[in-house]
Amino acid sequence: MSWSGLLRATPDALVRRVGSVLVLRPLYGETVCLSGPAVALWEELAEAASQRDVVERLSGRYGTAPDEVAAALVPVVQDLLARGLLVAVPAHPTGGSPEVAGAALVSVATP
Amino acid sequence: MTALSVVGPDLGAALSAYGLRGSEHALPTGPFDAAQWRQLLAAAEAARATGLLLTAAEDGAVALDEEQHRALVAAHVDRMAAVVALEDLLLSTLETLEQAGVEVRVLKGSATAHLDHAAPEHRVYGDIDLLVRSCDFDDAVTALLAAGNRRHYFPPRPGFERRFAKCATLLAPSRYEIDLHRTLVAGPAGLRIRLDDLWTDSETFTVAGRTLHALSPTGRLLSACYSAEIGDSTPPLWAQRDIVQLALDPRVNGREVRRVAARWGGEAIVAAAVAQAWRRLRIGDITALSAWALRYHPTHEQEAELAFYRRSGLSETARSLAAVRAIPRQRDRAYFLLALAFPSKEYLARTKHDGGLPRRVVRGLGELRRTARR
């Protein structure tokens, strides 16, 4: 299971932090609450990142095998993409700041 | 020892003052039994201070067990879910008004949450308040109605609101309220406000990547004072916290606050609001503004006006009728009274349920007479 390309948290989200819970709402969308590793995923994606980078960092943070982390993340990523809370970012060929692109650039593959 | 004696008599104020520089309030430290915890959580919810209680718990200032902490997080998540829904409505409303060519300032909740509090999570609010110029008022209402909102109240005559009303309250499809203001408060004090002063300066803040305009820090303090002192019969704690935070903010020039308040004939209102907030939140720090407020002696006329506004349950009609004195031109006064006495057919048709405006005017006059006798 994997996602391809770069993802980042949408800058268009309305966000409040309540203890270890994040209350998120995409513009004109529905409110969702994140907790636990989903919050860590959101924080990691404050900057555009690939699956490999995110899995590596979360694996280090939680002391869990990368495969397990990747398997746990995919449904969360799918859900956040569907809600418009994550957006796809094309890798910039010149190494400059990437621009936000349509979510269609990212595909989440499941078995 | 009873739960009440453990948690103290003005718990809401102690919670609202948490983290404020110079406050002499002390929060109960815990641990709390079930009854005490219920009382503490209820006080935090009533004072809209669940975020401050959570911060106090995270700072180690109050000791909560795991279950209490979970209940507090759940309570505050509910409040914050409402707040993000309101910010969503705020942004769509601003987009509608921008498309209609209407310039807007965001008042109260969202603006103060982002600009004046240590964290936006500390400020809970329940509606959105926007200020537009009187000349744009009708266009703004038309645009918001076209966008699917509906009116909560109807003006007695076309053009009445743009000249005399505090605001139009609209109900969004989500059932949240949008208060579209042209001035800060109803009645004579609202009509004395020099509205251009609210537009001379602004401060920006960002919500979901959009830049929004609020009043200047001085404007926000004046707005908080007016809302706290004469918007409600008892000043709400969250507004009193806004007042103290802004009054202690080095960006706010106390002399400028007094100068503008004097231009609006609102010195007694600002002094009373600052003094009450200082006392209730037990602020030990003395600033030039708080020292002036605590020493201020209102005139008999000012005292009568404050007493009028403090009467609980005072209807908007009574406030409107009291506003007649503050309307400077005789022609405008005549239009004002005529509109109240002979409202439009549309207005009468929509307000049948409460006897219509004529009955409300009679009730309002009765309230005014009772106030005058006190």
Boltz contact constraints between the chains, C-beta under 6 A:
constraints:
  - contact:
      token1: [A, 11]
      token2: [B, 209]
      max_distance: 6.0
  - contact:
      token1: [A, 12]
      token2: [B, 208]
      max_distance: 6.0
  - contact:
      token1: [A, 12]
      token2: [B, 209]
      max_distance: 6.0
  - contact:
      token1: [A, 14]
      token2: [B, 84]
      max_distance: 6.0
  - contact:
      token1: [A, 14]
      token2: [B, 87]
      max_distance: 6.0
  - contact:
      token1: [A, 14]
      token2: [B, 208]
      max_distance: 6.0
  - contact:
      token1: [A, 16]
      token2: [B, 80]
      max_distance: 6.0
  - contact:
      token1: [A, 16]
      token2: [B, 121]
      max_distance: 6.0
  - contact:
      token1: [A, 18]
      token2: [B, 73]
      max_distance: 6.0
  - contact:
      token1: [A, 18]
      token2: [B, 76]
      max_distance: 6.0
  - contact:
      token1: [A, 18]
      token2: [B, 77]
      max_distance: 6.0
  - contact:
      token1: [A, 18]
      token2: [B, 80]
      max_distance: 6.0
  - contact:
      token1: [A, 19]
      token2: [B, 73]
      max_distance: 6.0
  - contact:
      token1: [A, 21]
      token2: [B, 77]
      max_distance: 6.0
  - contact:
      token1: [A, 23]
      token2: [B, 77]
      max_distance: 6.0
  - contact:
      token1: [A, 23]
      token2: [B, 80]
      max_distance: 6.0
  - contact:
      token1: [A, 23]
      token2: [B, 81]
      max_distance: 6.0
  - contact:
      token1: [A, 23]
      token2: [B, 84]
      max_distance: 6.0
  - contact:
      token1: [A, 25]
      token2: [B, 84]
      max_distance: 6.0
  - contact:
      token1: [A, 25]
      token2: [B, 88]
      max_distance: 6.0
  - contact:
      token1: [A, 27]
      token2: [B, 208]
      max_distance: 6.0
  - contact:
      token1: [A, 31]
      token2: [B, 81]
      max_distance: 6.0
  - contact:
      token1: [A, 31]
      token2: [B, 84]
      max_distance: 6.0
